[in-house]
Amino acid sequence: MAVKLIKVAEPLVGEEEVQAVREVILSGQYVSGRRVEEFEKRFAEYIGVQYAVAVANGTAALHTALAAMGVGPGDEVIVPPLTFFSTVTSVIHAGAVPVFADIDPESFCLDPEDVRERITPRTRVILPVHLFGNAADVDGLRAVADAKGLRLLEDCAQAHGTEYKGRRVGSLGDAGIFSFYATKAMTTGEGGMITTDDESIYEYSRLFRGHGMPERDTHTILGYNYRMNEIEAAMGLAQLDRLEEGNRQRIANSEWLRAHLTEIPWLRVPKVESYVRHTYFWCPLYIDEEKAAMGFADVVRTLRDRGIEVRQRYKRPLYKQPIMAEHNFYANGKPWNGGHHYDAEPPKYADLHLPNVEKVAGKLLGLPNHPGLTQDDLEYIVRTLHEIGPS
Ligand SMILES: Cc1ncc(COP(=O)(O)O)c(C=O)c1O
């Protein structure tokens, strides 16, 4: 008998999205217009900020927000080494130099103390990622940023609705960014958003995403076409209506799984701070390969054979990516000088060692936890995890 596959992620969609998109298609109005404006307004309200700017994807949102904060050649931005790669590449696209700091071993997010150590006269922005739906130590990072006059840009691509001390992430830094990629807690297929209370970041972001064009045929800054279209925005509005229902179910599933896995000696269930509302984009578990008596790849294969799809990211700290070690950033192969006007030696990423991230990279497993799971699915996952491992 074929084993039913319990998928690790499934979008929560229905007739409302179909109707909304159909209406746009039939209207013939596809280019950024009233639906994008409404999506921005409602998303800003949801996050608890004054302004939101919708863009083509989360990576474009990062690039735009960095540019709007004035980041450019000669600057450094402090980033975590455990995240999706575009948190880092967006800094390079802005012409600046990414500087990696280590993570906290429980939250897997930037450690403020290590960030402090890596600040130089060239640092402009601290860019924490609220990884897997958890929240980074915002107060700690804010204190470090304020002491040095730095900006804080929150990467909330995995944390729609995550709260830190009662406030939604994306409203806590100078700006936040979100992704609406297909697997995220809400999706527009591809899409992104910048959130901020800072009017100058808002105004610059709007210009930057639209060819630097304040009015037709006038270009005042170097911009891009990073616009969101009406089809995406219509889907986004319908998805925003469902977000909290999905979050509640994903949190309930994840908390149930976590509570039933604490006794497995080869698994570590990471601690979540009491003042964080973790929205569990992922339900991460740390696999102790020695105690499991099998390697990480075998755990993944065994689960897959038993019909449980899992996530397994991020395999290595991002400073170990080949492109970073070789500074291989330009198509013409010319060496990177760390950006024009950069008055220091570009970092030697290949020589970097950050102990906390190196302990966990490649050993984090994400269990299925999406809102479509049944109680039977959850019980099957827990039973299977109890069955595998050392006999
Ligand atoms: C932490 C993080 N930052 C940035 C991005 C980039 O978003 P996008 O895929 O929409 O460009 C993603 C994911 O996809 C992400 O997970």
The ligand as an ORCA input file, in Angstrom:
! r2SCAN-3c Opt
* xyz 0 1
  C      14.287     35.138      5.896
  C      13.984     35.443      4.464
  N      14.367     36.625      3.945
  C      14.112     36.950      2.672
  C      13.410     36.100      1.840
  C      13.188     36.480      0.427
  O      11.854     36.529      0.074
  P      11.405     36.241     -1.443
  O      11.537     34.774     -1.677
  O       9.979     36.688     -1.469
  O      12.260     37.071     -2.326
  C      12.991     34.837      2.350
  C      12.276     33.873      1.562
  O      11.842     33.456      0.778
  C      13.267     34.507      3.681
  O      12.878     33.344      4.193
*
